[in-house]
Amino acid sequence: MMLFRGAPANRITRLFASLVVVAMGAPLIVFRNTTLLLMGLAFCAIGLGAAAWQGIQMWRERPDPYDLTRLWDDPPLEPEETNHVRDMIYCHRCGSSMSEVHSVCPQCGSPLGS
């Protein structure tokens, strides 16, 4: 059973859930019945308190943009390029393709580069 975990990714979910609790209690406030009025006020108070708590926690967990300890983190690993064998070469002048053994395009005569 997965009740609200403590991960920061669930903070926004908890914030919206507390606002739903406020929205459930708000219509109960307009009734003249004392029991419904108190229940509506309780729902609104609990929901607003939970929303304020989650907002404060989200504010505390925000990353520091001037954190110097991130300078010494390992750089992300870049994928290594594999040396693949090219079978065909492309002439950018005339648009024809030919095998790599040619150094000059047989169609237009322009030199083939890399």
KEKERO-722973 format. One record per residue (C-alpha): chain; x, y, z; residue number from 0. Coordinates in Angstrom, 1 decimal. Example, Ala and Ser with C-alpha at 12.3 -4.5 7.8 and 13.67 -1.06 7.14 Angstrom:
R  lumgu    east   north      up  kolba
R      A    12.3    -4.5     7.8      0
R      A    13.7    -1.1     7.1      1
//
This chain:
R  lumgu    east   north      up  kolba
R      A     0.0     0.0     0.0      0
R      A     1.6     3.2    -1.1      1
R      A     0.5     6.1     1.1      2
R      A     2.2     9.4     0.6      3
R      A     5.9     8.7     0.7      4
R      A     8.4    11.3     1.9      5
R      A    10.0    11.8    -1.5      6
R      A    10.1    15.4    -2.7      7
R      A     8.4    14.3    -5.9      8
R      A     5.3    13.6    -3.9      9
R      A     5.2    17.0    -2.3     10
R      A     3.2    18.6    -5.1     11
R      A     0.7    15.7    -4.9     12
R      A     0.3    16.2    -1.2     13
R      A    -0.2    20.0    -1.8     14
R      A    -3.0    19.4    -4.3     15
R      A    -4.6    16.7    -2.0     16
R      A    -4.7    19.2     0.8     17
R      A    -6.3    21.8    -1.5     18
R      A    -8.9    19.1    -2.4     19
R      A    -9.7    18.7     1.3     20
R      A   -10.2    22.5     1.5     21
R      A   -12.5    22.3    -1.5     22
R      A   -14.5    19.6     0.2     23
R      A   -14.9    21.6     3.4     24
R      A   -15.7    25.0     1.8     25
R      A   -19.3    24.1     0.7     26
R      A   -20.1    22.9     4.3     27
R      A   -19.4    26.4     5.7     28
R      A   -22.5    28.0     4.0     29
R      A   -25.0    25.7     5.9     30
R      A   -26.7    27.1     9.0     31
R      A   -26.4    23.7    10.7     32
R      A   -23.8    24.0    13.5     33
R      A   -22.5    20.5    13.0     34
R      A   -21.9    21.0     9.2     35
R      A   -20.4    24.4     9.9     36
R      A   -17.9    23.0    12.4     37
R      A   -17.1    20.1    10.1     38
R      A   -16.5    22.5     7.2     39
R      A   -14.3    24.7     9.3     40
R      A   -12.3    21.6    10.4     41
R      A   -11.9    20.4     6.8     42
R      A   -10.7    23.9     5.7     43
R      A    -8.4    24.3     8.7     44
R      A    -6.8    20.9     8.2     45
R      A    -6.5    21.4     4.4     46
R      A    -5.0    24.8     4.7     47
R      A    -2.6    23.7     7.4     48
R      A    -1.5    20.8     5.3     49
R      A    -1.1    23.0     2.2     50
R      A     1.0    25.5     4.2     51
R      A     3.1    22.7     5.7     52
R      A     3.8    21.2     2.2     53
R      A     4.6    24.6     0.8     54
R      A     7.1    25.3     3.5     55
R      A     8.7    21.9     3.0     56
R      A     8.9    22.5    -0.8     57
R      A    10.5    25.8    -0.1     58
R      A    13.1    24.3     2.3     59
R      A    14.0    21.5    -0.2     60
R      A    14.7    23.8    -3.2     61
R      A    18.2    23.5    -4.5     62
R      A    20.7    26.3    -3.8     63
R      A    21.8    27.9    -7.0     64
R      A    25.1    29.0    -5.4     65
R      A    26.0    25.6    -3.9     66
R      A    29.8    25.3    -4.5     67
R      A    29.9    21.6    -3.6     68
R      A    28.3    20.8    -7.0     69
R      A    31.5    22.0    -8.7     70
R      A    33.3    18.9    -7.7     71
R      A    30.7    16.4    -8.7     72
R      A    31.7    13.9   -11.3     73
R      A    30.8    15.1   -14.8     74
R      A    28.2    13.1   -16.6     75
R      A    29.5    10.2   -18.6     76
R      A    29.5    10.8   -22.3     77
R      A    28.8     8.0   -24.7     78
R      A    31.9     6.8   -26.5     79
R      A    31.9     7.2   -30.3     80
R      A    32.4     4.0   -32.1     81
R      A    34.6     4.0   -35.2     82
R      A    32.2     2.6   -37.8     83
R      A    33.3     1.7   -41.3     84
R      A    31.8     3.9   -43.9     85
R      A    30.8     2.0   -47.0     86
R      A    29.6     5.0   -49.1     87
R      A    30.7     8.6   -49.4     88
R      A    28.5    11.5   -50.3     89
R      A    29.2    14.4   -52.8     90
R      A    27.8    17.6   -51.3     91
R      A    28.0    19.4   -54.7     92
R      A    26.0    17.1   -56.9     93
R      A    24.4    14.8   -54.4     94
R      A    25.6    11.5   -55.6     95
R      A    26.8     8.6   -53.5     96
R      A    29.8     6.4   -54.4     97
R      A    32.2     4.0   -52.7     98
R      A    34.9     5.4   -50.5     99
R      A    37.7     4.4   -52.8    100
R      A    37.1     7.6   -55.0    101
R      A    38.8    10.8   -54.0    102
R      A    37.2    12.8   -56.8    103
R      A    33.5    12.7   -57.6    104
R      A    33.0    10.9   -61.0    105
R      A    29.9    12.9   -61.7    106
R      A    31.0    16.5   -61.2    107
R      A    34.7    16.3   -60.6    108
R      A    34.8    18.0   -57.2    109
R      A    37.1    16.6   -54.5    110
R      A    35.4    14.5   -51.9    111
R      A    36.2    15.4   -48.3    112
R      A    35.4    13.9   -45.0    113
//
